[in-house]
Every structure is written in C-alpha cells, then in structure tokens.
Amino acid sequence: MNSSQEKDKVCIICEFQENLAILREIDFFSELPLDFLKVIAYLCSQEKYQEGDFLINKGEDDGQAFYIISGRAGLMYDSENNKSDMIDEYGSGKFIGGLSLIGKMRRLFSLKALEDTLCLVLTREKFSKAIAQFPDITPRLFQAVLTRILNWEEKIFLEQGQNSDTCSRIAGVSLV
C-alpha cells in the first residue's frame, strides 16, 4: 500500500468515527444499538453545500435526512405570491428530515444553505438496507419517533402556554 492509499484509509476511518459520534448524539438514533449505528455511520456521507444551494426542495420526496455539522440553513416556504419566506434557521447540531427515512413523504418546505454548510446525509435507501440487517430495530426506531413527537408537542405547550391560539391549533399531534 502506498502512502496515498494509507492516507485515504486514515481519512475514511476518521470520517466514520466522526459520523458515529454524531449519530450517537442525535435523539432519533441515540437509543439504538451501537452495532446498528456503526452500519449507519458507514452508510452516511458528508456533503458540502455552498451558500444558496438547496438541500431540500418543496414538493419533492428526496428520502434524505441531514445533520448540520457546520454552517447554517434556512427553512423556506413558498407563499402564494411566489415569494419564499424564511420560517426558521438551523445551524450546527440540528437534525432535519428523519421521518423521510421511514417512508415516502413530500416536503412541505425547502431548506436552503445560508452560508457554506457541511452536512451528514443519510438516504432512505441506505437506511432501509441497514434496517434489513437489523429487523428487530424497528420497534425501537418507532419509539424514538414517538418520543420526539411527544417532546416537540410538550415544548410547544411550555413555550406558548396551553391557552394560546397556537397550542389550540396544533394540540393533539401526539394523539394521532
């Protein structure tokens, strides 16, 4: 093996270890067994997006989840007057799109890089391959999703107050 091949191998090992460390911090994956996370860490890729690039396009079913390693991305909604309104901004440490790994779903929003952004990306296809190797993972995965929905709804109630108009319009998501 020449020095170039050795360097490439070291880079791959470093990226794998970084991916694994990131996955262990994401709520969606944190309760899943280490062997499963190792497979996922191997299947993920780190992707660079330049300022202005779209990570997610409204209306598409891209089947991808993103963890922002560095940079910032804006959640955009196309209003009726063909204007894109930024609804929220996400930075380093944010995991977006996990539900798209579980099944087909069209995107309601677009996600646009507001500056050069590095993401850990996992596709539904690769995620499905990992699930096929660990079929007993499915109940634990669904529990993670349910916990995330419950925590989200609880956070809204704490931030908005249970008598607010916002809470009355979205209350009951965890009842679905």
C-alpha positions in Angstrom: 0.0 0.0 0.0 1.5 3.4 -1.0 1.3 6.5 1.2 -1.6 8.0 -0.7 -3.7 4.8 -0.1 -2.8 4.8 3.6 -3.8 8.5 3.9 -7.1 7.8 2.2 -7.7 4.9 4.6 -7.0 7.1 7.6 -9.4 9.8 6.3 -12.2 7.2 5.8 -11.6 5.9 9.3 -11.7 9.4 10.8 -14.9 10.3 8.9 -16.5 7.0 10.1 -15.6 7.8 13.7 -16.9 11.3 13.4 -20.2 10.1 11.8 -20.6 7.6 14.6 -20.1 10.2 17.3 -22.6 12.5 15.6 -25.2 9.7 15.3 -24.9 8.9 19.0 -25.9 12.5 19.8 -29.0 12.6 17.6 -32.2 11.8 19.5 -33.5 9.9 16.5 -30.6 7.4 16.7 -29.3 7.7 20.3 -31.2 4.8 21.8 -30.4 2.4 19.0 -27.7 -0.3 19.4 -24.1 0.5 18.7 -23.8 -2.2 16.0 -26.7 -0.7 14.1 -25.2 2.8 14.4 -21.9 1.6 13.1 -23.6 0.4 9.9 -25.4 3.7 9.6 -22.2 5.7 10.2 -20.6 3.8 7.4 -23.5 4.4 5.0 -23.7 8.2 5.7 -21.8 10.7 3.7 -20.6 14.2 4.5 -21.8 16.6 1.8 -20.8 20.2 1.3 -23.4 22.8 0.2 -22.5 26.3 -1.0 -24.4 29.3 0.0 -27.6 29.4 -2.0 -27.8 25.6 -2.6 -31.0 23.8 -1.8 -30.7 20.8 0.5 -34.4 20.1 0.3 -36.9 21.3 -2.3 -40.6 21.8 -1.5 -42.8 19.2 -3.1 -40.1 16.5 -3.6 -39.7 13.2 -1.9 -35.9 13.0 -1.7 -35.8 10.5 1.1 -32.9 12.1 2.8 -32.1 13.3 6.4 -29.5 15.9 7.2 -27.4 16.7 10.3 -25.8 20.1 10.0 -22.1 19.7 11.0 -21.3 23.3 10.3 -22.9 26.3 8.6 -26.5 27.5 8.5 -29.6 26.7 6.5 -32.9 28.4 6.3 -36.3 26.7 6.2 -38.2 28.3 3.4 -41.9 28.3 2.5 -43.1 29.4 -0.9 -46.1 31.7 -0.4 -48.9 32.3 -2.8 -47.3 35.4 -4.3 -44.3 33.3 -5.5 -42.1 34.7 -2.7 -40.1 32.4 -0.4 -40.5 33.3 3.2 -37.9 32.1 5.7 -39.7 30.4 8.6 -36.7 29.3 10.7 -33.0 29.0 10.6 -30.9 25.9 11.6 -27.3 25.7 12.5 -24.7 23.3 13.7 -26.1 20.4 15.6 -29.6 20.3 14.0 -31.0 17.1 12.6 -33.6 17.6 9.9 -35.7 15.1 7.8 -35.5 12.0 9.9 -39.1 10.9 9.1 -38.3 10.8 5.4 -36.0 7.8 6.2 -39.0 5.8 7.4 -41.3 6.2 4.4 -42.3 8.3 1.4 -43.3 11.9 2.1 -43.2 15.0 0.0 -41.5 18.0 1.5 -43.7 20.9 2.7 -40.8 23.3 2.9 -37.4 23.9 1.2 -34.1 24.1 3.0 -31.5 26.5 1.7 -27.9 26.9 2.7 -27.5 30.4 4.0 -23.7 30.0 4.0 -21.3 27.2 3.1 -22.7 24.3 5.0 -21.4 20.8 5.8 -24.0 18.1 6.5 -24.0 14.4 7.4 -26.5 12.9 4.9 -28.4 9.6 5.1 -30.7 8.4 2.4 -33.8 6.3 2.8 -32.4 3.6 0.5 -29.3 3.2 2.7 -31.3 3.4 5.9 -33.6 0.6 4.6 -30.6 -1.6 3.9 -29.4 -1.2 7.5 -32.9 -1.9 8.8 -32.9 -5.1 6.7 -29.7 -6.3 8.6 -31.3 -5.4 12.0 -35.1 -6.2 11.7 -35.5 -6.1 15.5 -34.6 -2.4 15.4 -38.0 -1.2 14.0 -39.9 -1.0 17.3 -37.1 0.9 18.9 -37.0 3.3 16.0 -40.7 3.9 16.2 -40.4 4.6 19.9 -37.7 7.2 19.2 -40.0 8.9 16.7 -42.9 8.8 19.1 -40.7 10.3 21.9 -39.6 13.0 19.6 -43.2 14.0 18.7 -44.2 14.0 22.3 -41.2 16.1 23.3 -42.0 18.5 20.5 -45.6 18.9 21.5 -44.7 19.3 25.1 -42.1 22.0 24.2 -44.7 24.0 22.3 -47.0 23.9 25.3 -44.3 25.1 27.6 -43.1 27.9 25.3 -46.6 29.1 24.2 -48.7 28.4 27.2 -51.6 25.9 27.0 -54.2 28.6 26.5 -52.5 30.2 23.4 -54.1 30.2 20.0 -51.0 28.3 18.6 -51.4 25.5 21.1 -55.1 25.1 20.5 -54.5 24.8 16.7 -51.7 22.1 17.0 -52.7 20.3 20.2 -53.1 16.6 19.9 -50.3 15.8 17.5 -49.3 13.1 19.9 -52.8 11.7 19.8 -52.6 10.8 16.1 
